[in-house]
Amino acid sequence: MTEAVLTSTSASPTARQVWTRGRGVLLAVVVLVAAAVVIALVRSDARHGRLDPRSADPLGSRAVAELLADQGVDTRVVGTLGRARAAAGPDTTLLIAVPDLLTGRQQHLLHTATAASGGRTVLIAPGRPSVGTLAPGVSADPAVSFDSTLSPHCALPAARRAGAADTGGVRYTTAAADADACYPSDGRATLLRLPAPSAGGDTVVLGAPDILYNDRLDEQGNASLALQLLGSRSHLVWYLPSLSDDSATDAGDRSFFDLLPSGWLWGALQLFVAAALAALWRARRLGPLVPERLPVAIRASEAVEGRARLYRKAAARDRAADALRSATRTRLAPLVGVPPARAHLPEALLPALSAHLDGDGQALHTLLFGPPPHDDAALIRLADQLDALAREVRHS
């Protein structure tokens, strides 16, 4: 029976153990982040979102922008209210992609800038939240049209030349006598053209964005209608409203700290003190390391058998063979006059064994320092040969 060995133990893993356990997860995270960055870079020039003239997606509008460029119309994308207002002019068509994203203040400022600009303003599917401000006198029907493709049934030249188009969507009504009401659905128009009271401009209200989509442009008269509505001026400003626009919050010149609620400083200080106390608590010393007695003493034969089963389960024949050869070399070295420190050196052990046994040095080298066995049967043969060699040396 072996005696229990007193060893120093610690419950905290070492830095090497933490790295060994976590390097797989860290590598996976790095690979995922790198893949995401690569995909974003590759697709950044083609995917910009719905109704974006830079996007080649099915719901993008890049095809319209390229056709307009062939006709000499310059298309520019803006994302803030200030740039959209500054771009309004008599030679400019201002397209507002999602009017309902604008706040009431933004709608009022935008209408003020476009009403007297002399240019064209195109509103894409505005609903009740925005159409009354951006196009005064126009009301939106809450029930949308179920028919996607409609016929013009109006005197507007652009609509008559385009013919049937996919304008079905939000329906509008107006009391203005000089308005062009086209593509009706159940008596309500899905396209309205409202002349400006002065300056020669107009406002076009379109009930659906389908005629601008890449995958719908070649259907019906969509391309013709889109090019005529957006190509009447030499410049097209494509306004994509965004909630990140400063004008959407009415913040003005207020800083980030002005937007924080009162008392945030004291709250942050309390969180800092709590974090410091938690760090001190978790970093306290648990005392010096002490030797720990093993609960039971394990027989040497049981330990050997248990390790052998682990080697077998892991198919670690190389480790098992190294252990057998190392133990045999350690036992044989004193018997042939080789110091224990040089027992595992072939140039020291093999000549002494060959002289002692008058055996083949190459066979001894293969037996004591050779490659690992390729299967369990070879491992058993190796063990038998090592035992036979040890007995021969002891008896000689």
SEBA-176594 format. One record per atom (N, C-alpha, C): residue in one letter; x, y negated, z. Coordinates in steps of 0.2 Angstrom, whole numbers, padded with zeros to 4 digits, always signed. Last residue first. Example, Ala and Ser with C-alpha at 12.3 -4.5 7.8 and 13.67 -1.06 7.14 Angstrom:
<atoms>
s+0064+0011+0035;s+0068+0005+0036;s+0064+0000+0039;a+0066+0028+0039;a+0062+0022+0039;a+0066+0016+0039;
</atoms>
This chain:
<atoms>
s+0107+0063-0082;s+0113+0064-0085;s+0119+0062-0080;h+0095+0060-0075;h+0098+0067-0075;h+0105+0068-0078;r+0093+0047-0079;r+0094+0049-0072;r+0097+0056-0071;v+0092+0048-0093;v+0097+0044-0090;v+0098+0046-0083;e+0080+0056-0094;e+0087+0059-0097;e+0093+0055-0094;r+0071+0048-0088;r+0072+0054-0085;r+0079+0057-0087;a+0071+0037-0098;a+0072+0036-0091;a+0074+0042-0087;l+0066+0044-0109;l+0073+0041-0109;l+0075+0040-0102;a+0053+0048-0105;a+0058+0053-0107;a+0065+0050-0106;d+0047+0035-0104;d+0048+0040-0098;d+0053+0045-0099;l+0048+0031-0117;l+0052+0028-0112;l+0053+0032-0106;q+0040+0041-0123;q+0047+0041-0125;q+0051+0037-0120;d+0028+0038-0117;d+0030+0044-0116;d+0038+0044-0118;a+0026+0025-0123;a+0026+0026-0115;a+0029+0032-0114;l+0025+0027-0136;l+0030+0023-0134;l+0031+0024-0126;r+0013+0035-0137;r+0019+0038-0138;r+0025+0034-0136;i+0004+0025-0133;i+0005+0030-0129;i+0012+0034-0130;l+0006+0016-0144;l+0007+0014-0138;l+0008+0020-0133;a+0001+0025-0155;a+0008+0023-0155;a+0010+0020-0148;a-0013+0025-0150;a-0009+0031-0151;a-0001+0030-0151;d-0017+0012-0152;d-0016+0014-0145;d-0012+0021-0145;d-0006+0004-0165;d-0012+0006-0162;d-0011+0009-0155;h+0006-0002-0167;h+0001-0004-0171;h-0006-0001-0169;p+0018-0008-0155;p+0014-0003-0158;p+0008-0005-0162;p+0030-0021-0159;p+0025-0019-0155;p+0021-0013-0159;p+0048-0017-0163;p+0041-0021-0164;p+0036-0018-0160;g+0061-0014-0150;g+0057-0014-0157;g+0051-0018-0157;f+0069-0012-0140;f+0068-0019-0142;f+0064-0019-0149;l+0069+0002-0137;l+0069-0003-0131;l+0067-0010-0133;l+0068+0009-0149;l+0064+0011-0143;l+0063+0005-0138;t+0077+0002-0157;t+0070+0002-0159;t+0065+0004-0153;h+0089+0005-0150;h+0086-0002-0151;h+0079-0002-0153;l+0089+0019-0151;l+0088+0016-0144;l+0086+0009-0145;a+0091+0020-0164;a+0085+0023-0162;a+0084+0020-0155;q+0104+0014-0165;q+0098+0011-0169;q+0092+0014-0166;g+0112+0023-0158;g+0111+0016-0155;g+0105+0013-0159;d+0110+0039-0153;d+0109+0034-0159;d+0108+0027-0157;g+0120+0044-0139;g+0114+0044-0143;g+0115+0039-0149;d+0128+0047-0128;d+0130+0049-0134;d+0124+0050-0139;l+0124+0042-0116;l+0120+0047-0118;l+0123+0050-0125;h+0133+0032-0113;h+0131+0037-0108;h+0127+0043-0110;a+0135+0025-0125;a+0141+0029-0122;a+0139+0034-0117;s+0122+0020-0126;s+0124+0025-0131;s+0130+0029-0128;l+0121+0012-0115;l+0117+0018-0115;l+0119+0023-0120;a+0131+0002-0118;a+0131+0006-0112;a+0127+0013-0112;p+0125-0003-0130;p+0132+0000-0130;p+0133+0005-0124;l+0113-0009-0125;l+0113-0003-0129;l+0120+0000-0130;l+0116-0019-0116;l+0112-0013-0113;l+0113-0008-0118;a+0122-0030-0123;a+0125-0027-0116;a+0122-0021-0115;e+0115-0033-0134;e+0122-0032-0135;e+0125-0029-0128;p+0102-0035-0129;p+0103-0028-0133;p+0111-0027-0133;l+0098-0039-0113;l+0102-0041-0119;l+0104-0035-0123;h+0092-0036-0101;h+0087-0037-0107;h+0091-0040-0113;a+0101-0035-0092;a+0098-0029-0093;a+0094-0030-0100;r+0109-0045-0086;r+0110-0044-0093;r+0106-0037-0096;a+0105-0045-0073;a+0104-0051-0076;a+0105-0050-0084;p+0109-0032-0068;p+0102-0034-0069;p+0101-0040-0073;p+0124-0026-0077;p+0121-0030-0071;p+0113-0032-0073;v+0126-0009-0080;v+0124-0015-0083;v+0121-0020-0078;g+0128+0005-0077;g+0133+0000-0075;g+0132-0007-0079;v+0117+0013-0079;v+0123+0014-0084;v+0128+0008-0083;l+0109+0011-0069;l+0111+0017-0070;l+0117+0018-0075;p+0105-0003-0070;p+0110-0001-0065;p+0112+0006-0066;a+0097-0001-0082;a+0103-0005-0082;a+0107-0003-0076;l+0085+0005-0081;l+0090+0009-0084;l+0097+0005-0083;r+0075-0003-0075;r+0077+0003-0071;r+0083+0006-0074;t+0074-0013-0085;t+0076-0015-0078;t+0079-0009-0074;r+0070-0006-0096;r+0076-0009-0096;r+0079-0011-0089;t+0057-0003-0091;t+0062+0003-0092;t+0069+0000-0092;a+0051-0016-0090;a+0052-0012-0084;a+0057-0006-0085;s+0051-0019-0104;s+0055-0023-0099;s+0056-0019-0092;r+0043-0009-0109;r+0050-0009-0111;r+0054-0013-0106;l+0031-0012-0103;l+0034-0006-0102;l+0041-0006-0104;a+0029-0026-0107;a+0029-0024-0100;a+0032-0017-0099;d+0028-0024-0121;d+0033-0028-0118;d+0034-0027-0111;a+0016-0016-0122;a+0023-0013-0124;a+0029-0017-0121;a+0007-0026-0118;a+0008-0019-0114;a+0015-0016-0116;r+0008-0035-0128;r+0010-0037-0121;r+0011-0031-0117;d+0004-0028-0139;d+0011-0031-0139;d+0013-0033-0132;r-0009-0024-0136;r-0004-0019-0136;r+0003-0022-0136;a-0022-0030-0132;a-0015-0034-0131;a-0010-0028-0131;a-0036-0029-0133;a-0031-0026-0138;a-0024-0029-0138;a-0043-0033-0122;a-0041-0038-0126;a-0036-0036-0132;k-0045-0020-0116;k-0050-0024-0118;k-0049-0030-0123;r-0031-0017-0113;r-0035-0013-0118;r-0041-0017-0121;y-0028-0027-0104;y-0024-0027-0110;y-0028-0023-0115;l-0037-0023-0094;l-0038-0030-0097;l-0034-0030-0103;r-0032-0011-0090;r-0039-0011-0093;r-0040-0018-0097;a-0020-0014-0085;a-0020-0010-0091;a-0027-0011-0094;r-0024-0021-0074;r-0021-0025-0079;r-0021-0021-0085;g-0030-0010-0067;g-0034-0016-0069;g-0031-0020-0074;e-0019-0002-0065;e-0024+0001-0069;e-0029-0005-0071;v-0011-0010-0057;v-0008-0008-0063;v-0014-0006-0068;a-0019-0011-0046;a-0018-0017-0049;a-0015-0016-0056;e-0020+0002-0041;e-0026-0001-0044;e-0024-0008-0048;s-0006+0004-0038;s-0009+0008-0043;s-0015+0005-0046;a-0005-0005-0027;a-0001-0006-0033;a-0004-0002-0039;r-0020-0010-0019;r-0015-0005-0020;r-0011-0007-0027;i-0022-0026-0011;i-0024-0021-0017;i-0018-0017-0018;a-0030-0032+0003;a-0023-0030+0000;a-0025-0025-0005;v-0041-0046+0004;v-0039-0039+0005;v-0033-0038+0002;p-0040-0060+0005;p-0045-0057+0009;p-0044-0049+0009;l-0024-0068+0007;l-0029-0064+0003;l-0034-0060+0007;r-0022-0083+0016;r-0021-0076+0016;r-0026-0073+0011;e-0014-0097+0010;e-0020-0094+0010;e-0019-0087+0010;p-0004-0111+0015;p-0005-0105+0012;p-0011-0101+0014;v-0010-0128+0010;v-0008-0123+0015;v-0008-0116+0012;l-0006-0145+0006;l-0008-0138+0004;l-0006-0133+0009;p-0013-0158+0016;p-0007-0155+0012;p-0010-0148+0010;g-0028-0167+0012;g-0023-0164+0016;g-0018-0160+0012;l-0036-0173+0003;l-0039-0168+0007;l-0034-0164+0011;r-0037-0191+0000;r-0033-0184+0001;r-0037-0179+0005;r-0049-0199-0010;r-0046-0197-0004;r-0042-0191-0004;a-0056-0202-0022;a-0049-0201-0022;a-0046-0200-0016;r-0069-0203-0019;r-0068-0197-0023;r-0060-0197-0023;w-0069-0215-0012;w-0072-0209-0009;w-0069-0203-0012;l-0064-0225-0021;l-0060-0223-0015;l-0062-0217-0012;a-0075-0224-0030;a-0068-0222-0032;a-0064-0220-0026;a-0085-0229-0023;a-0086-0222-0025;a-0079-0220-0027;l-0080-0242-0021;l-0081-0238-0015;l-0082-0230-0017;a-0081-0247-0034;a-0074-0246-0030;a-0075-0242-0024;a-0094-0246-0037;a-0090-0242-0041;a-0083-0241-0037;a-0099-0256-0027;a-0101-0249-0027;a-0097-0244-0031;v-0093-0267-0033;v-0091-0265-0026;v-0093-0257-0025;f-0099-0268-0045;f-0092-0267-0045;f-0090-0264-0038;l-0113-0269-0042;l-0111-0263-0045;l-0103-0262-0045;q-0112-0282-0036;q-0114-0276-0032;q-0112-0270-0035;l-0108-0290-0047;l-0104-0289-0041;l-0105-0283-0037;a-0120-0288-0055;a-0114-0286-0057;a-0109-0285-0052;g-0129-0295-0046;g-0130-0288-0048;g-0124-0285-0050;w-0124-0308-0047;w-0124-0304-0040;w-0125-0297-0041;l-0126-0311-0060;l-0119-0311-0058;l-0119-0307-0051;w-0139-0311-0063;w-0135-0305-0066;w-0128-0305-0063;g-0147-0321-0058;g-0145-0316-0053;g-0141-0310-0056;s-0158-0323-0072;s-0154-0326-0066;s-0153-0320-0062;p-0154-0314-0088;p-0158-0316-0082;p-0154-0319-0076;l-0146-0321-0102;l-0146-0316-0097;l-0150-0318-0091;l-0144-0331-0111;l-0150-0326-0112;l-0151-0321-0107;d-0133-0337-0107;d-0139-0341-0106;d-0145-0336-0107;f-0123-0329-0112;f-0124-0329-0105;f-0131-0333-0103;f-0123-0332-0126;f-0125-0325-0123;f-0127-0325-0116;s-0130-0348-0128;s-0124-0343-0128;s-0127-0337-0125;r-0140-0358-0139;r-0139-0355-0133;r-0134-0349-0133;d-0143-0365-0150;d-0136-0365-0148;d-0135-0362-0142;g-0157-0355-0155;g-0153-0361-0156;g-0146-0360-0154;a-0166-0345-0153;a-0161-0346-0148;a-0157-0352-0149;d-0176-0339-0160;d-0177-0346-0158;d-0172-0348-0153;t-0175-0327-0165;t-0175-0327-0158;t-0177-0334-0156;a-0173-0328-0179;a-0178-0324-0177;a-0180-0325-0169;s-0161-0336-0181;s-0167-0339-0181;s-0173-0335-0179;d-0151-0326-0181;d-0152-0330-0175;d-0159-0334-0175;d-0155-0310-0187;d-0155-0317-0189;d-0156-0321-0182;s-0158-0297-0184;s-0152-0299-0181;s-0151-0307-0183;l-0169-0293-0191;l-0171-0295-0184;l-0164-0298-0181;s-0170-0300-0208;s-0167-0295-0203;s-0168-0298-0196;p-0175-0301-0225;p-0175-0303-0218;p-0173-0298-0213;l-0167-0303-0239;l-0169-0297-0235;l-0169-0299-0227;y-0170-0312-0253;y-0169-0313-0246;y-0172-0306-0242;w-0162-0315-0267;w-0165-0309-0264;w-0164-0310-0257;v-0163-0327-0279;v-0160-0326-0272;v-0165-0321-0269;l-0158-0329-0296;l-0163-0325-0291;l-0159-0324-0284;h-0158-0341-0309;h-0155-0338-0302;h-0160-0335-0298;s-0165-0345-0319;s-0158-0342-0321;s-0155-0339-0314;r-0182-0339-0320;r-0177-0344-0318;r-0170-0341-0319;s-0189-0328-0323;s-0191-0334-0326;s-0187-0340-0325;g-0187-0315-0318;g-0182-0318-0323;g-0184-0324-0326;l-0197-0310-0310;l-0191-0312-0307;l-0186-0315-0312;l-0208-0307-0319;l-0209-0311-0313;l-0202-0313-0310;q-0201-0300-0329;q-0205-0307-0331;q-0206-0311-0324;l-0196-0289-0323;l-0192-0293-0326;l-0195-0300-0328;a-0208-0283-0318;a-0203-0285-0314;a-0199-0290-0317;l-0215-0280-0330;l-0218-0285-0325;l-0213-0287-0321;s-0206-0271-0336;s-0208-0277-0340;s-0211-0282-0335;a-0206-0260-0327;a-0200-0264-0329;a-0201-0271-0332;n-0220-0256-0327;n-0216-0259-0321;n-0210-0263-0322;g-0229-0251-0335;g-0226-0257-0337;g-0222-0260-0331;q-0225-0234-0332;q-0230-0239-0334;q-0227-0245-0337;e-0208-0232-0326;e-0215-0229-0327;e-0220-0235-0328;d-0196-0236-0323;d-0197-0233-0329;d-0204-0231-0331;l-0196-0238-0309;l-0195-0244-0314;l-0197-0242-0321;r-0196-0229-0299;r-0202-0231-0302;r-0202-0236-0308;d-0183-0228-0294;d-0187-0222-0297;d-0193-0223-0300;n-0180-0241-0289;n-0176-0237-0295;n-0180-0232-0298;y-0194-0252-0287;y-0190-0246-0285;y-0186-0243-0291;l-0202-0262-0291;l-0195-0264-0290;l-0191-0258-0288;i-0215-0258-0291;i-0212-0260-0298;i-0205-0261-0297;d-0218-0256-0277;d-0216-0250-0282;d-0213-0252-0288;p-0222-0265-0267;p-0215-0265-0270;p-0213-0260-0275;a-0238-0273-0269;a-0234-0267-0267;a-0227-0268-0270;g-0244-0285-0271;g-0247-0281-0266;g-0243-0275-0264;l-0237-0301-0272;l-0237-0294-0275;l-0239-0289-0270;v-0238-0317-0276;v-0240-0312-0270;v-0241-0306-0274;v-0229-0331-0281;v-0232-0324-0283;v-0233-0320-0277;t-0230-0348-0282;t-0229-0342-0278;t-0233-0336-0280;d-0222-0361-0291;d-0227-0357-0290;d-0225-0351-0285;g-0218-0378-0297;g-0216-0372-0294;g-0223-0367-0294;g-0220-0392-0300;g-0220-0387-0305;g-0218-0380-0303;a-0222-0402-0291;a-0215-0400-0293;a-0215-0395-0297;s-0237-0397-0283;s-0233-0402-0286;s-0226-0399-0287;p-0245-0386-0279;p-0248-0393-0280;p-0244-0398-0283;a-0240-0372-0287;a-0239-0377-0282;a-0242-0383-0284;p-0251-0358-0292;p-0247-0364-0294;p-0246-0369-0288;l-0250-0342-0288;l-0253-0348-0285;l-0248-0354-0287;r-0255-0326-0293;r-0250-0332-0294;r-0253-0338-0292;l-0256-0310-0286;l-0259-0317-0286;l-0253-0321-0288;l-0261-0294-0287;l-0256-0298-0289;l-0259-0305-0289;t-0272-0287-0283;t-0266-0285-0280;t-0260-0289-0282;a-0288-0294-0279;a-0282-0293-0283;a-0276-0290-0279;r-0304-0285-0278;r-0298-0289-0275;r-0292-0288-0278;g-0313-0277-0284;g-0314-0284-0284;g-0309-0288-0281;d-0306-0264-0283;d-0313-0265-0280;d-0314-0273-0279;s-0292-0272-0288;s-0295-0265-0286;s-0301-0266-0281;p-0284-0280-0302;p-0289-0280-0296;p-0291-0272-0294;y-0273-0287-0309;y-0273-0280-0306;y-0278-0279-0300;c-0274-0305-0303;c-0272-0299-0308;c-0272-0292-0304;a-0278-0321-0303;a-0279-0315-0299;a-0279-0309-0304;d-0271-0336-0303;d-0271-0330-0307;d-0272-0324-0303;a-0279-0351-0297;a-0274-0345-0296;a-0276-0340-0301;d-0286-0362-0298;d-0281-0361-0303;d-0277-0355-0302;a-0295-0361-0287;a-0298-0360-0294;a-0292-0359-0299;a-0293-0353-0272;a-0290-0357-0277;a-0293-0356-0284;a-0298-0343-0263;a-0303-0348-0266;a-0300-0353-0271;t-0292-0326-0263;t-0291-0333-0263;t-0297-0337-0266;t-0287-0310-0258;t-0292-0315-0260;t-0290-0322-0259;y-0279-0295-0260;y-0279-0302-0258;y-0285-0305-0261;r-0272-0279-0255;r-0277-0283-0259;r-0278-0290-0256;v-0258-0268-0255;v-0262-0273-0251;v-0266-0277-0256;g-0259-0258-0268;g-0257-0258-0262;g-0261-0263-0258;g-0254-0256-0285;g-0259-0254-0280;g-0256-0254-0273;t-0245-0258-0295;t-0246-0264-0291;t-0251-0262-0285;d-0239-0251-0307;d-0240-0249-0301;d-0240-0254-0296;a-0248-0257-0322;a-0242-0256-0318;a-0244-0254-0311;a-0253-0260-0339;a-0254-0256-0333;a-0247-0256-0329;g-0245-0274-0346;g-0250-0269-0346;g-0251-0266-0339;a-0235-0284-0349;a-0233-0278-0346;a-0238-0273-0346;r-0243-0294-0355;r-0238-0291-0359;r-0235-0284-0356;r-0252-0298-0345;r-0254-0295-0351;r-0249-0292-0355;a-0243-0302-0335;a-0247-0296-0334;a-0249-0293-0340;a-0237-0314-0342;a-0233-0309-0339;a-0237-0302-0338;p-0249-0322-0344;p-0245-0319-0349;p-0241-0313-0347;l-0264-0320-0336;l-0257-0321-0334;l-0253-0318-0340;a-0278-0317-0336;a-0275-0321-0342;a-0268-0322-0341;c-0282-0300-0332;c-0282-0307-0330;c-0278-0310-0336;h-0281-0286-0331;h-0288-0289-0331;h-0287-0296-0329;p-0271-0275-0329;p-0270-0282-0327;p-0277-0286-0326;s-0274-0259-0320;s-0273-0263-0326;s-0274-0271-0325;l-0264-0249-0309;l-0269-0253-0311;l-0268-0257-0317;t-0259-0236-0299;t-0258-0239-0306;t-0264-0243-0308;s-0264-0232-0287;s-0257-0235-0287;s-0256-0239-0294;d-0278-0234-0277;d-0276-0233-0284;d-0269-0236-0285;f-0282-0238-0265;f-0280-0231-0265;f-0277-0229-0272;s-0277-0253-0257;s-0280-0249-0263;s-0277-0242-0263;v-0280-0255-0239;v-0276-0256-0245;v-0279-0252-0251;a-0289-0266-0229;a-0290-0259-0232;a-0286-0260-0239;p-0288-0279-0225;p-0285-0274-0221;p-0285-0267-0224;d-0283-0291-0237;d-0288-0286-0235;d-0285-0281-0231;a-0277-0307-0233;a-0275-0300-0235;a-0281-0296-0233;s-0279-0323-0241;s-0280-0318-0235;s-0279-0311-0238;v-0273-0339-0245;v-0274-0332-0247;v-0275-0328-0240;g-0271-0352-0240;g-0277-0351-0243;g-0278-0344-0246;p-0253-0352-0241;p-0260-0355-0238;p-0266-0354-0243;a-0242-0342-0240;a-0246-0343-0246;a-0253-0346-0243;l-0236-0341-0228;l-0232-0342-0234;l-0236-0344-0240;t-0247-0340-0219;t-0243-0346-0218;t-0238-0347-0225;g-0255-0329-0224;g-0258-0335-0223;g-0253-0341-0222;v-0245-0319-0224;v-0248-0321-0230;v-0251-0328-0229;s-0241-0314-0211;s-0237-0318-0215;s-0240-0322-0220;p-0250-0304-0205;p-0246-0309-0201;p-0242-0314-0204;r-0257-0298-0216;r-0260-0303-0212;r-0255-0308-0208;g-0243-0295-0227;g-0249-0293-0224;g-0252-0299-0220;p-0235-0295-0243;p-0236-0298-0236;p-0243-0296-0233;a-0228-0288-0254;a-0233-0285-0250;a-0234-0288-0243;i-0217-0300-0257;i-0218-0293-0258;i-0222-0290-0252;l-0217-0315-0265;l-0218-0312-0258;l-0220-0304-0260;v-0208-0326-0273;v-0211-0320-0274;v-0211-0317-0267;t-0207-0343-0279;t-0207-0339-0273;t-0211-0332-0274;r-0199-0353-0290;r-0204-0348-0289;r-0202-0344-0283;g-0197-0371-0288;g-0195-0364-0290;g-0200-0360-0289;g-0200-0383-0282;g-0200-0383-0289;g-0199-0376-0292;s-0200-0386-0269;s-0193-0384-0272;s-0194-0384-0279;a-0210-0388-0260;a-0208-0393-0264;a-0202-0392-0268;a-0211-0375-0254;a-0217-0378-0256;a-0215-0384-0261;t-0199-0371-0248;t-0201-0368-0255;t-0207-0372-0258;a-0198-0376-0235;a-0193-0377-0240;a-0195-0375-0247;t-0210-0373-0229;t-0209-0380-0230;t-0203-0381-0235;h-0209-0359-0229;h-0214-0362-0233;h-0213-0369-0234;l-0199-0358-0219;l-0197-0356-0226;l-0203-0359-0231;l-0205-0363-0208;l-0199-0366-0210;l-0198-0364-0218;h-0215-0353-0206;h-0217-0361-0207;h-0211-0364-0210;q-0208-0342-0204;q-0212-0342-0210;q-0214-0350-0211;q-0201-0344-0192;q-0197-0343-0199;q-0202-0344-0205;r-0212-0345-0183;r-0208-0351-0185;r-0204-0350-0191;g-0217-0332-0184;g-0221-0338-0186;g-0217-0344-0187;t-0204-0321-0191;t-0208-0324-0185;t-0212-0330-0188;l-0203-0308-0203;l-0202-0315-0201;l-0206-0317-0195;l-0208-0296-0207;l-0203-0296-0202;l-0201-0303-0200;d-0217-0299-0218;d-0220-0297-0211;d-0214-0297-0206;p-0209-0299-0230;p-0211-0306-0226;p-0214-0304-0219;v-0197-0292-0236;v-0202-0290-0231;v-0204-0296-0227;a-0191-0300-0247;a-0193-0293-0248;a-0198-0290-0242;i-0194-0313-0256;i-0194-0312-0249;i-0196-0304-0249;l-0185-0322-0269;l-0189-0316-0267;l-0188-0314-0260;l-0185-0336-0277;l-0183-0333-0271;l-0188-0328-0269;t-0178-0342-0292;t-0183-0338-0289;t-0181-0335-0283;t-0172-0358-0297;t-0171-0352-0293;t-0178-0348-0291;d-0172-0371-0301;d-0170-0366-0306;d-0169-0359-0302;p-0177-0378-0291;p-0181-0378-0297;p-0179-0372-0302;g-0174-0369-0275;g-0173-0375-0280;g-0177-0374-0286;a-0167-0362-0261;a-0173-0364-0264;a-0171-0370-0269;a-0155-0360-0253;a-0155-0358-0260;a-0161-0360-0264;a-0158-0364-0240;a-0154-0369-0244;a-0154-0367-0251;r-0167-0354-0236;r-0170-0361-0237;r-0165-0365-0241;a-0158-0344-0236;a-0163-0343-0240;a-0166-0350-0241;r-0149-0348-0226;r-0146-0347-0233;r-0152-0347-0238;g-0157-0348-0215;g-0154-0354-0217;g-0152-0353-0224;l-0161-0334-0213;l-0166-0339-0215;l-0163-0346-0218;t-0151-0322-0220;t-0153-0327-0215;t-0157-0332-0218;g-0146-0314-0231;g-0149-0311-0225;g-0151-0315-0219;v-0146-0313-0248;v-0145-0317-0242;v-0149-0313-0237;v-0139-0309-0264;v-0143-0307-0258;v-0141-0311-0252;r-0142-0315-0281;r-0138-0315-0275;r-0142-0313-0269;t-0141-0313-0298;t-0144-0311-0292;t-0140-0311-0286;d-0143-0322-0313;d-0138-0321-0307;d-0142-0319-0301;v-0148-0317-0328;v-0150-0320-0322;v-0145-0318-0317;g-0145-0312-0341;g-0141-0319-0339;g-0144-0321-0332;q-0149-0300-0344;q-0153-0306-0347;q-0150-0312-0345;d-0141-0292-0337;d-0141-0292-0344;d-0144-0297-0347;a-0147-0295-0324;a-0140-0297-0326;a-0139-0297-0333;l-0159-0288-0325;l-0159-0295-0325;l-0152-0298-0326;l-0154-0275-0324;l-0157-0277-0330;l-0158-0285-0330;e-0148-0275-0311;e-0144-0274-0317;e-0147-0276-0324;a-0159-0277-0303;a-0154-0282-0303;a-0149-0281-0309;v-0166-0265-0306;v-0169-0271-0308;v-0164-0277-0308;a-0157-0256-0301;a-0159-0255-0308;a-0162-0262-0310;r-0157-0258-0287;r-0151-0260-0291;r-0153-0260-0298;s-0166-0256-0277;s-0168-0260-0282;s-0162-0262-0287;g-0171-0241-0268;g-0167-0247-0269;g-0169-0250-0275;l-0177-0228-0267;l-0181-0234-0265;l-0177-0241-0265;p-0167-0220-0272;p-0173-0220-0276;p-0177-0226-0274;d-0151-0230-0272;d-0156-0225-0269;d-0163-0225-0273;a-0142-0240-0275;a-0144-0235-0280;a-0149-0229-0278;s-0143-0256-0269;s-0144-0249-0268;s-0146-0245-0274;r-0143-0270-0271;r-0136-0266-0271;r-0137-0259-0271;p-0155-0274-0269;p-0153-0274-0276;p-0146-0271-0276;d-0166-0265-0258;d-0160-0269-0258;d-0157-0269-0266;l-0177-0258-0255;l-0178-0264-0258;l-0172-0269-0258;r-0169-0250-0242;r-0175-0250-0246;r-0175-0258-0248;g-0151-0248-0242;g-0157-0248-0239;g-0163-0249-0244;h-0138-0246-0247;h-0139-0252-0243;h-0147-0252-0240;r-0127-0236-0254;r-0133-0235-0250;r-0133-0242-0245;a-0115-0238-0261;a-0121-0236-0265;a-0127-0236-0261;d-0104-0242-0254;d-0106-0246-0260;d-0112-0244-0263;s-0104-0232-0244;s-0105-0239-0242;s-0107-0243-0248;r-0100-0219-0246;r-0107-0221-0248;r-0108-0228-0246;v-0087-0219-0241;v-0088-0216-0248;v-0095-0219-0250;l-0088-0224-0228;l-0084-0227-0233;l-0086-0225-0240;a-0096-0214-0222;a-0099-0221-0222;a-0095-0225-0227;i-0088-0203-0223;i-0095-0203-0227;i-0097-0210-0227;v-0077-0207-0215;v-0076-0205-0222;v-0083-0206-0226;v-0084-0208-0203;v-0081-0214-0206;v-0080-0213-0213;a-0088-0194-0201;a-0093-0200-0201;a-0090-0206-0204;a-0076-0188-0200;a-0080-0186-0206;a-0086-0192-0206;a-0071-0194-0188;a-0067-0195-0195;a-0072-0193-0201;v-0080-0189-0179;v-0079-0196-0180;v-0076-0197-0187;l-0078-0175-0180;l-0084-0178-0182;l-0084-0185-0183;v-0064-0174-0176;v-0066-0172-0183;v-0073-0175-0185;v-0065-0178-0163;v-0061-0182-0168;v-0063-0180-0175;v-0073-0168-0158;v-0076-0175-0158;v-0072-0179-0163;a-0065-0157-0159;a-0071-0157-0163;a-0074-0164-0163;l-0054-0161-0151;l-0053-0160-0158;l-0059-0160-0162;l-0061-0161-0138;l-0058-0167-0141;l-0057-0166-0148;v-0064-0147-0137;v-0070-0152-0138;v-0067-0158-0141;g-0051-0142-0137;g-0055-0140-0142;g-0061-0145-0143;r-0045-0148-0125;r-0043-0150-0132;r-0047-0148-0138;g-0049-0144-0113;g-0053-0149-0116;g-0051-0151-0123;r-0041-0134-0108;r-0048-0133-0108;r-0052-0138-0113;t-0028-0140-0109;t-0030-0134-0112;t-0037-0132-0113;w-0030-0151-0101;w-0029-0152-0108;w-0030-0146-0112;v-0031-0145-0088;v-0037-0149-0091;v-0036-0150-0098;q-0019-0139-0087;q-0025-0135-0088;q-0031-0139-0091;r-0011-0150-0087;r-0010-0145-0092;r-0016-0141-0093;a-0014-0156-0075;a-0016-0159-0081;a-0015-0155-0087;t-0022-0143-0064;t-0017-0147-0067;t-0019-0151-0073;p-0037-0143-0054;p-0033-0141-0060;p-0028-0145-0062;s-0038-0141-0037;s-0038-0146-0042;s-0034-0143-0048;a-0036-0132-0027;a-0043-0132-0030;a-0043-0136-0036;s-0022-0123-0024;s-0025-0129-0025;s-0031-0129-0029;t-0011-0112-0014;t-0016-0113-0019;t-0019-0120-0019;s+0003-0103-0011;s+0000-0110-0011;s-0005-0111-0016;t+0003-0086-0004;t+0004-0091-0010;t+0001-0098-0008;l+0008-0072+0003;l+0005-0079+0004;l+0008-0084-0001;v+0003-0056-0002;v+0008-0061-0003;v+0005-0068-0001;a-0001-0041+0007;a-0003-0047+0004;a+0002-0053+0004;e+0009-0027+0003;e+0007-0032+0007;e+0004-0038+0004;t+0003-0011-0004;t+0007-0017-0005;t+0004-0022+0001;m+0004+0006+0000;m+0000+0000+0000;m+0004-0006+0000;
</atoms>
